[in-house]
Amino acid sequence: MVAETPDFDAACDQAGVGEGARDGTFRTLTEGGMSFGVPRWSSEEGAQKALENTRRKSFERNAALIELAAALWRKRQAWLRSVSHLILSRLSVR
């Protein structure tokens, strides 16, 4: 099941609400009891498209965080070796 929200998008366009702020605005309004659009059954193709749009938007919003996590993961082994080296050098001094 997916929801059609053309009325919400049109209202955002008229109010000048950008793409990045729409999810938060939608959440706030729906939590307050206001609804937009009508739920409907979707075809398998439509559901896949909705999922792909969700993945794309999530990646766009979190791209910097994902890239940072990937960079830190790539540096993990070097960092672990440097920490191990520090611990072993301190143990050998004692």
C-alpha positions as CSV (number, residue, x, y, z in Angstrom):
1,M,0.0,0.0,0.0
2,V,1.3,3.4,-0.8
3,A,-0.1,6.9,-0.3
4,E,-0.7,9.5,-3.0
5,T,0.3,12.9,-1.7
6,P,-0.1,15.3,-4.7
7,D,-2.2,17.7,-2.6
8,F,0.6,17.9,0.0
9,D,3.3,18.5,-2.7
10,A,1.2,21.1,-4.3
11,A,0.7,22.9,-1.0
12,C,4.5,22.8,-0.3
13,D,5.2,24.2,-3.8
14,Q,2.8,27.1,-3.1
15,A,4.2,27.7,0.3
16,G,7.8,27.5,-0.9
17,V,8.6,24.5,1.3
18,G,11.7,22.8,-0.1
19,E,12.2,19.1,-0.7
20,G,14.5,18.7,2.4
21,A,11.9,20.1,4.8
22,R,8.9,18.3,3.4
23,D,9.3,15.0,5.3
24,G,9.5,16.8,8.7
25,T,6.6,19.1,7.8
26,F,4.5,16.1,6.7
27,R,5.3,14.2,9.9
28,T,4.4,17.2,12.1
29,L,1.1,17.8,10.3
30,T,0.1,14.2,10.3
31,E,0.9,13.8,14.0
32,G,-1.4,16.7,14.6
33,G,-4.2,14.9,12.8
34,M,-4.0,16.5,9.4
35,S,-3.9,14.0,6.5
36,F,-3.0,14.4,2.8
37,G,-3.7,12.1,0.0
38,V,-5.4,8.7,0.0
39,P,-3.9,5.3,0.7
40,R,-4.2,3.0,-2.2
41,W,-3.0,-0.5,-3.3
42,S,0.0,-0.3,-5.6
43,S,1.3,-2.6,-8.2
44,E,4.5,-4.5,-7.6
45,E,6.2,-2.0,-10.0
46,G,4.8,1.0,-8.1
47,A,5.9,-0.4,-4.8
48,Q,9.4,-0.9,-6.1
49,K,9.5,2.6,-7.4
50,A,8.3,3.9,-4.0
51,L,11.0,1.9,-2.2
52,E,13.7,3.2,-4.6
53,N,12.5,6.8,-4.0
54,T,12.7,6.3,-0.3
55,R,16.3,4.8,-0.6
56,R,17.4,7.7,-2.8
57,K,16.0,10.4,-0.5
58,S,17.6,8.7,2.5
59,F,20.9,8.5,0.8
60,E,20.7,12.1,-0.3
61,R,19.9,13.3,3.3
62,N,22.6,11.1,4.9
63,A,25.3,11.0,2.2
64,A,27.9,12.9,4.2
65,L,27.3,10.7,7.3
66,I,27.6,7.5,5.1
67,E,30.8,8.7,3.5
68,L,32.3,9.6,6.9
69,A,31.4,6.1,8.3
70,A,32.9,4.5,5.2
71,A,36.1,6.5,5.6
72,L,36.4,5.7,9.2
73,W,35.9,2.0,8.4
74,R,38.7,2.1,5.9
75,K,41.0,3.6,8.5
76,R,40.0,1.1,11.1
77,Q,42.9,-1.3,10.6
78,A,45.5,1.4,10.6
79,W,44.0,2.9,13.8
80,L,43.9,-0.5,15.5
81,R,47.6,-1.1,14.6
82,S,48.6,2.3,16.0
83,V,46.7,1.8,19.2
84,S,48.2,-1.6,19.6
85,H,51.7,-0.2,19.0
86,L,51.1,2.5,21.7
87,I,50.0,-0.1,24.2
88,L,52.9,-2.4,23.5
89,S,55.4,0.4,23.6
90,R,54.1,1.5,27.0
91,L,54.2,-2.0,28.3
92,S,57.8,-2.5,27.3
93,V,58.9,0.8,29.0
94,R,57.7,-0.5,32.4
